[in-house]
Amino acid sequence: SVLVLEFNPAGESAGADAAERRLALVGIDMGRAPGRATMKKIRAAVLARAGVGNLFLVASHTHHGPCMELEKSGPTAGYISKLVEKIAAAAATAVKSLKPAKMAVASKEVPLNRNRHNRRKDAPVDRMLSVLKLVGVDDSPIATVVNFAAHPTTLPALMMRYSADYPGILKDKVEKALGGTCVFLQGAAGDLSIRSSGGGTEQYAARLAAEVVALSRSVKPVVPARPGFLIRSEELHFPKMRLNLDDKLTYLKYSLAFFKDLVDAYVEEYSDGVRPQLSVALLNGEVALVGVSGEVFCGHALRLRREAGFKSLLFLGYCNGYHQYFPTREAVAQGGYGADALVSPVAIGAGERIMERALFHLRSLRGKRD
């Protein structure tokens, strides 16, 4: 799903700088966002074909999709090449349908996820469900953007078929109930799974969709009082790693845990350390977006939301790339999957440093806005 927003506070016609006033929110039913080379192609294609200069591309993290790291050879490479064109074409279609809009944002906590890394009752859980609602000036539906954090692992791990898991069903149900397009943006789900009261994928998606629909209907979109768009993006660099893939024994262990082609892709990506992508945006002076290219533990999102002080902050994981897990220091001390070096090769404390940079950018953007 692709939604393009154009922020045009002075009512200027499209010009040379139109691309920088446009933002594409792209939700894909994949396990990860594409790798570095493919993301570069997507950005170039979206700019060339749609005139959109800014992008938040978020994978739902379904466990039943192509392995996006294999972007240079084999069947997946051919698929990814088509994906680049499909995203660019969808963005171009979205631009053609741009029209004046009203917006509302609403958030509430819902008990539909749990901490899968730590079963203690006081374990952190980010239960925030956020909905960004866009309608035309005549109140005709345009889009519903959904931000929630929970691993899409409702289907059997051995099911050898592609599936969008619960986000796919969720989007269908929301679109049927509200009209327009639904874009699902996964949150800081590194240590969060679904919390189900029974039933399978369909039942869980229906429960979450019902919460989205109710939340959307509880707010009345308005024309933004101070329309505008500010964004900051940077690539961070963590040269030291907890994992040495040049070591033959470590390489073998990694290959047994995953598979050789994937490990070779990681060897290339991490040849100069871990270089995650951070993207921070402020919409209309009131809605903050923070995207990180990996599986971020929920404690990071909770702290950032609390310290940033925005009324609405949507945290987007699996965004604009993929660099495995970013656990909190507390989670690393506890150990366990997601916090161990096998799937979190980045240096301990990297997640906290990324949040510090995100907070810096948010405060900077707020200062520019004020």
N, C-alpha and C positions, 0 to 999 in steps of 0.2 A: 504494500500500500504506500502511495506517495501523496503527500500534501505539500503544496507550495504556498508559502505566505509571502506577500509583498508589503513592505512597510513604507508608506508614501505619505508622510505627515503633511507635506505642503501641497499635495495634489499634483505633483509634477507628472508629466507624461514620461513614458519609458524613454530612457536615454542611455548614454554610455555607462552611467553608473547604476543602471537598473539592476544589474546582476548582483551588486553588493547590497541592494535593498531587499533581495529575495533569499528566502531560506527554505530548503527542502527537508521535510521530516519524512524519512524513509524507514518503514518497518518491513523486514524480510523474514520469512519463515525458514530460517537457517540456524544451524548450530552456532555459528560465529559470524561476525562481520568479515568480509573478505580481507585478504592480506594486503601488505603495503603496496605491492605493484598494482594489484587490481583496484584498490581504493584510489590510486592516482589516476587510473584510466576512467573510473566512474566519475570522479570530480571533473576531469577534462570533458567527458562526454556530456555530462549534465550542463556544464557551462556552455559548450558549443551548441548543443541542440535545444536547450531550454532557456539559456540566458540566466541560469541560477548559479550564484557564486558561493553559496554557503550550504553546508550539508551536515545533517545528523543522520547517519545511517545506523540503525540499530537492529541487531539480530534477536529473534525471540529466544534462541538457544534450545530449540527443539533438538532432541537427541536422535531424530530420525530424518536427517538431511545430509546432503553431500559434505564431504570434508573440505572446507573452504581453503585450508592451507595448501592444498595440492593445486596451485594456480598456474603452474608452469608446464605440466605434462600430464598425459593420460586423459581418460574420459572426463574427469572433473574440470580440467582446463577448458575443454570445449564448452561445457555447461556454463562456466564462469564467463566465458567470452560472450555468450548469448545473454547472460544476466546483465552485463554492462549495458548492452543495447536496450534491454527491456526497461531497466531503471531510467535510462536517458529518455526513452520514448514516453514512459509514464510521466516523467517530469515535464516533458514538452506538452503533453495533453493537459496536465494540471495548469500550466501557465496559460494555455488558451482559454481555460474556464475561469480565470481570475475575475473576481467581482468584489465590490465593496462589501464589507462584512462586519458583523458584531461578534464579540467574544466574551466568554465567561470561563472562569476556572473554579473548580471546586475540589476539595479533598476531604477524606474521612478515613479513619482506621477501620479495617475489616478483618475479622479473625479467620482469614483463608490461607495463611501461610505459617510456616514454623521454621525454627532453626534446626537444620539437619546436621550441623557440625557439633553442636553442643546441646544435649538433651536436658540440661538443668533448667529449672523453672524460671530462673532469672536471666537466661540467655537472651541476648539482644534479638529482636525481631522488628523489621521495618514493615509495619502493617499498613502504611499509607497508600491509599488508592487515590490517584489524582486524575481528573478528567478535564481536558481542555475542549470547550464546546464552541464551535464556529457556525454561525448561520448568516444568511444574507440579510440585507437591511429590511427585507420583507419577511424575515423569520423563516425563510426556506432553509432546510438543512444543508450544510456543506460538509462538515466533518466532526468526528468525535475522536480525540486523541486520548488514549488510555495508557497510564503509567502505573505499573504494579510489579512487584518483585516476587517471583516464585519459579523454580526450575520446572520447565515443561517435561516432566518425566512421568506422565500418567499411563504411558503405554509400556508394554513389556520390552525389556532391553534387547531381547533376542528377536524381536519382530523386524525382519529384514525388508521393510518397506518404508518409503518416504511418507512422512506425516507432519502436518503443522502442529499436532498435539492440541492442547486446550486453546492456545491463542487463535488458531484458525477458526474454531467453532465459536469462540467468543466474538470475533469480528463479525461473523455472519449474523449472529443473534442481535448484536448491537445495531448493525446496519438495518436489519429487518424491523427493529423496534423504533429506531430514531430517524432512519433515512440517512442519506449522505454516505461518506466514506468513514470507515473506522481504521485508525492506525494504532497498532499496539506497540508500545515502547517498553521493553523489558527494563527492570530496575536493577538494584544492587543485589542480585540473586545468588552471589557466590556461595553463601552458606544457607540459603533459604529454599525449602521445598514447599509444595502445596500442602495444605491442611484440609483433608477431606473427611466428611462425615459419612462416608460410604458411597458406593457407586463408582463409576469410572470417569473417563474423559468428558463425556457428554454432560454428565451431572455436574461435574466441577465447573465446566465452562458456563453452564446455565446459571449456577449460583453467582459466579463472578460477573457475568453479563447483567444479571438482575441488579446487582449493586451499582454497576456502571450506569444503567438506564435510570435508576432511581436518583442517583447523584446528578446526572445530567439534567433531569427534569426539575431538580430542586433549585436551579439557578436560571437567571434571566440574562442572556447576553446583551451587551450594550456596545455602542461605538466607543473605543478606547478614548479616554480623556486626553491622554498624552501618547499618541501612537509613535512608535519608534523601535529601532532594532540595533542592538550593539552585540558584538561577538569578539571573543578572543580564543585563539587556538594555538597550542604549542606542543612540540614533541619533547618529552622529558627523556633524560638519559641516566640509566643506572648501570654503569660499567661492571660493577662487581655483582656476581651471581652466586647463588647457593648451590648451583649445579654446574659441573664441568663436563660438557658433552664431548670434549676432546679425549676424556678418559675412556679407554676401550670398555672397561667393565661397566661404567655408568651408561655408555652408549648402548651396550647390550641389554642392560636392565630396562632402559627406556624403550628399546625396540620390542622387548617382550611384553611390556606393559601396554604399549600402543602398537605401532607397526613402522617398519623401516622408512617408508616414504615420508610419513609424517615427521619422524625424528629428523630426517635429513632436512626437511623444511625448517624445523626449529633450529637446527645447527646453523643454517644460513641466516635466519632472522636474528639469532642471538650472537652472531659472530662479533658484534661490537657491544654486547650487553643488551639489556632490555630497554626498548625505546617506545614507551606507551604514548598514545595520543590523548591529549586532554582538550576538550572543547567546552567553552562556557559562553552562554548567551543570556541576554536580558531582553524580554519582549514587553514593549509598552511600559517599561519602567516597573512592572509588577510581577512578571512571571520569569523565574530563573530556570535555565536548563544547564545541567552539567553532565557531560558525557565522557566516559573513560573506556579505553579499548581493552577491556578484560573483564574477568569475573570478580567483581568487587564484593567483599564481605559487607553485610548490611550495617555493621557498626560505623563504617566510614560515612555512609549516607546519613545515618541518624545524627552523628556529630556535626557534619557539615550543615545539615538543615537547621540544627539548633544554633550553631554559631553564626551562620550567615544572616539569620534574622529576616528572611523574606517570607511573606505571607504564603507564597506558593513557590516551591522548588521541586522540579522534576529531575530525579537522578536517573541517568541512562547508562546501563552497563552494556557490554558487548557492542560498543559504539565506535564506528570509524576505524576498526581494526580489531586485532585479538592478541593478547599477550598473557594468557592463562590467568591464574588466580592472584588476587591482591588481598591477602588476609590482614587482619589487624594484628598488632603486636601481641595482644592478649590471646588471640587464637593460635598464633605461632607457639606461644608458651604452653598452651594446652595440647598442641599436637593434633594429629588426625588429618584425614583427607581434606585437601583444599588448603591446608596450612603447611603441608610438608613440601620439601624441596622438589619432589618428583613432579608435582603439578603447579608449584609456585616457585619457580627458579629465581625470581627477582629477590634482591636484597631485602632483609627484614627491615620494616619501617618504610618501604617504598610507598605503600598505600597512604600512610600518614603524610608523607611529603607531597604526594599528588593532591591530597585534600588541602594542604596548606597553600599550594599554588592555585587551586580552584577558589579558595576563600580570598586570596589576594586579587584574583581577576574579578570576582563578584563585587568586592568592595571598590575596586577601580571603576568598574562599569557603573555602579551606583553613584559614585562621585561624579562621573561624567554626566550622568542623567540628571542629578540634582543641580 
